[in-house]
């Protein structure tokens, strides 16, 4: 398991990354993994935000005055949150301006500052530290080493990025969006060529397929890069050999030689990723070794606050949907063991089990694709389904 934290213009994107097959073997709710990551002190310190804290009301005030203060504080805080959340989303900011209440983005920011000042001066509202979650989501991402399409086209349809099962995921190197952009450029060039030649036969897809094969990302999906391997070995050279174990310790020592490393990389590429991965990707390398390293070399750290994690019900309620009465997912075998695991593994808790049969409530689906293996899975019709506001 790993994670990521990306900086956006006004927000942060934070997420957990895990192997799907490992969850199939040992099912656990995906949201518990992201919750654990958010609570990690090394992460929580980066995602803290300021939140309004309601003041204590003087008990000696008349009841009517107490109610007036509570109502005023609650209204201002609600307005502040609504404008703030909308302002962080490009589409939400656009809606605020189109409403006619605000001239531009600066006017929105000025209003937020004014409300904040009014809360503090008029009602004594202070601001503390907590975690604020704008949007929850999940995505099943293909690993290009395992499932990339050998011919990423069908007739005149060209597949790019995720749709073609393409992505580079090697240790800390995670390349998904970059691969999609590169594929998109190559697809555009192939279409432009077809337009110039007025030729929309199979040559369109064949030209695109050859172009994709020349992509540096494709090479990384097909071969082990010796420069990347060197970076990995350099990072691992100070790791105590008794932690790594005899199985890998000898290999690491031998691979420290640039001459042997070059030969080994060529040999590894002849064997192929598909045969090497089961040896490399194991519980020992992904769980036991990192845990021992942390216990041996790490140090304890603490967070300055305890983040408030939203419940799954609150997360789903906070998402933007255009509801569709027609389900876009059909369960093919409601008695299968795989589908019973979806009751636990669905990131949006769309599945439940009744009388030994698995049923789906599709309205809360986040279009992650987790259940696609044993369902008739389609994207929602037209503009239906979930509408992500933050990317």
N, C-alpha and C positions, 0 to 999 in steps of 0.2 A: 504494500500500500504506500502511496505517496500523496503529495498534495501540490497545490499551486496558489499563488497570490499575485494577481495582476493589478497594476495601477491603471485606472481609467481617468478621464478628465476630472470627474467630480466624485467618483465612487471607487470601490475596490471590488474585484472579483476573487472570491476565495472558494476553493473546492478540494474534495478528496478524490484521489484516483486509485482504483483497485481493479484487480483482475476478476472478471465476471466468473470464470470457471472456479476460482477459489471460493466465491460466495455460493456457487452451486453446491460445492462439496460441503461447505460449512455455512449454511444460511444465517444471515444476520441482517436486520433492517438497515438499509443503506444510510438512512438519516442519522442513525446512531454513530456512524463513522464520521460524518461531517460534524456532528455535534461534539464528538470527542476532539476533533481537530480544532474547532472553534474555542474549546475550553483549554487547549494547550497554551500555557503561559507565553511560549515563544510566538504564538499566533495571535492570541487575544490582545496583546499589547499593540499590535499593528492595526487591529480592527476596532479599537475603542472609539467612541464618538460622544459628543456632548448631548445630554438629554435633560429636559426640564424636570425639576424636582418640586413638587407641590409644597407650599409652606404650611407650617402648623398654624392653625387659626386660633386666635385668642378665645379661650373658653368663656371669658367674661362678657363677650359681645352678645347682643341680642340675637335670638335665633334667626330672625329675618336677615340680619346683617351677615351672619355666618353663611346662610344659603346663597346670598347675593355674591359673596366672595368665592364660594365653591363653584357656582355657576360661571362666574366671570373667568376664573382660572381655567376651568375645564374647557370653556369655549375657545379661549386664546390658545391653549396648548393643542387642541384639536385642529384649529385653523393653521397653526404653525407647522404641525406635522404634515397636513394635507398639501400645503403649498411647497414645503421643503421636499417631500417625496416626488411631487410632480415636477419640480424644478430640476431634479437629478436625471429625469428621463427626457431625451430629446423630444419624443412625441408628447409627453406631458407638458413640457415647457411650451411647446407649440400650441397646445390646447389652451393654456393659460393666457397666452397672448391673443389668440383668436377670440377668446371670450370678451375681449374689449376692456377688461379690468386692468390690464397691464400693457405698457407701450412696448417694452422689450425685456431682455433678460436682466438688465441692470435695474429696471423698475421692480421686477420680481424680488431680486436680492435686497433692494431697499425696503420693500414691504416686510420681508422676513426679519430684517434688522430692527425695523420699527416695532413689530409685534414682540420681539424678544426684549426690547428695551421697555415696552409697556408692561410686560409680565414681571420684569424685575423691579421697576420703579413703583408701579401701582399696587402689585400684589405680593411683592417680596419673593417671587419665584427665583430659585437658584438653578445652576446647571451642574450636573454631575457627570459621571462617566459610565457608559454601558455600550452594549452591542446593539446596533440597529440593522435589521435585515430588510432590504427593499424587495428582494425577489428570490424565490427558490426555484431550482430546476435540476434536471438530470439528463444525461445523454449516454447512450451506449456507443462507444467509439471503436471503430475497427482498427486492428493492428495490422499495418501493411505487411509485416513479416509473415503473417499467417493467412490473411484473407484478401489481399489485393486482387482485383480482376486482372487476368492476364491480357484480355482484350477489352478495354473499358469503353465499349460502344455496342449499340444494337441498332442496326440499320443506320438511320441518321440521328440517333440519340447518342450524345456523348456524355459520359459519366465523369464527374470530377470530385476530388476530395473524398469525403466520407461516403458519398454515393458509389464510388468506385472501390470502396474498402481500402482507401489509401491513408497512411499516416505513419510517422516515424516515432516509435516509443522505445528508446533504449536508455535504461537507467534514468538519469536526471534530464535527458534530452527528450522533450515532448514537442513534436512538430505536427500540428493538425491544420490550423488555419493557413500557415505558410504553404503547405502542400496544396490546399484547395485553391489558393490564389495563383500559384504556379500552374496548376492544372487548368484553371480558368483562362489564363493568358494563352496557353497552348491550344485550348479548345477554340478560343476566339480567332486565333491565327488560322486554324484549320477551316473554320467556317468562312473566314474572309477569302481564303484560297479557293474554296469551293464556289463562292459567289463570283470571283474573278473568272474562273474557268467554266462557270455554269454547269458544274458537275457535282451532282448530289448522289452519286452511286456509292458503293461501299468504299470507294477511295477516300471519302471524307473521314470515315472512322479509322481506316487503315493509316492515313496520314497522321491523324491525331494520336493513334496508338503508338506509332513509331516515335513521334515527338515526346510522348510521355516516357517512353523507355529511355530517352536521352536525358531525362531530368535527373539532377543530382540527388533528388529525394528518392527516386526509384532505385538508383544505385545503392543508396543507404538501406533501402528495404531488402535488397537482394544480397548485399555483402556486408561483412563486418569491416568497418573502417579502421585501418591500422592507426591513424592519428587519434581517433576517439579511444581506441584500446589503450594507447599510450597514456592519455589523460587519466583513464580509469586506473591503470597500473601505478602511475605516479601518486594518485590520491590514496591508493591502498598500500603503498610501500611501508608506511609507518604503523600499520595495523598489526598488533601482536599476532604472531603466527599461530599461537595456541588457540586463539579465538577463531581464526579462519579454519583451522583444522588441517590434518595431513592431506586431505583430499584436494584442497585448493592451494595450500601453502607451497608445496613443491612446484605446482604449476606457475604460481605467481613469481617464485624465485627464478624459474627458468625463463619466464616471459620478460623478466627485467632486462635480458640481453636483447639489444636491438636486432642483432642478426637472427637469433632464434625466433623473435617476435614476428619478423617479416615472413619467415618460413611457416610459422604456426598460423598466421592469418590466412596465407594462401591455402594451407591445408584445411583450415576451418571453413573457408568459403567453398571448397570442393565438397566437403561433407554437407554443408547447407545449414541454414538457420533452423529448419524444421527438426533436424536431429539433435542440434546442440541445445535448443531452448529447454527441453525437459531436464537437461543436466544443470543448466545455469539457473533457471527459474524454479526454485524449490523453497520449501518452508525454511530450510537451513539458511539460504542466502538472503531471503526476504524478511525473515522474522528472527531467527535465533542469533545470527551474527550481529545485526543492528542492535538487538536488545543487549547482548553481551558487551558490545562496544559502548553503549550508553552507560551501562552499569560500571564499566571499568574506567572509561575515560571522560565520561560526562560529568556535569555538575548540576545540582538542583537549582532551579530558578522559580520565582513566584510571580504572580500577576498582581497588579495594583487594584484589580477589581474582579468580581465574579460575573462574567457575561450572562445576560438573560437570554436564553435560547427559546425561540418561539416553538409552540407545539405544532405538530403536523396539521392539525385542524386550522390553526391560525395561518400557517404558511399557505395552505391551499386556498383559504378564504381571501388571502391578500393578492392572489394571482388574478389576472385579467382574462376572462373567458368570453367567447361568443358561443353560447351553449347550442348544441346540436342534439335533437331528440333521436337522431339516427346514429347508432353505435358504429364507430370506425374500426372496432376490434371485435372479432368473433372467436370465442374459445372453441378449439377443435376437439379437444378431449378433456372434459371437465373432471375426469377421474385420474388423470395421469399424475405421477409423482412430481414431474417437472412443474406442472401448473400449480400443484399444491405448494411448491416452494415459492411461487410468485406471490402467495398470500403474505409472505415475509419479505420477499425481495423487491416487490414493486415500490419504487421510490415515492409514489403518491398514494399508496395504500388503496388502490382501486379494486383489489381482489379480496374476496372473503370466501369462506368455506361453509356450506350449509348442507347437512345430511350427507357428508362425504363428497359433495360435488363443489367445484370451484365456480364462482360466479363473478362477473365483472360489473362495476359501476363506472362507466366510461367517462362521465362528466368531468371528473377531476384529473384526467390523464394529462401528463406533461410531455407527451410525445417522445419518450426516451428510447423506445424500442426494446426494452428489457425483455418483454414477453413475446417478441416476434417469432421465436423459434417454433412455438407450438400454438400459434394463433393465426388467424387470417387478419393480418395487420395492414392497415392503410392509413395514410394521413387523413385528417378530417377534411370534409368537403369545403371547397372554396375558402371563404374567410372564417370558417368555423373553427372551434377548438381554442387552444391557449394562444394568447397574444403576449409574447414577452415584451416588456417595456424597456429593459436595460441591456439588450443584446442577446 
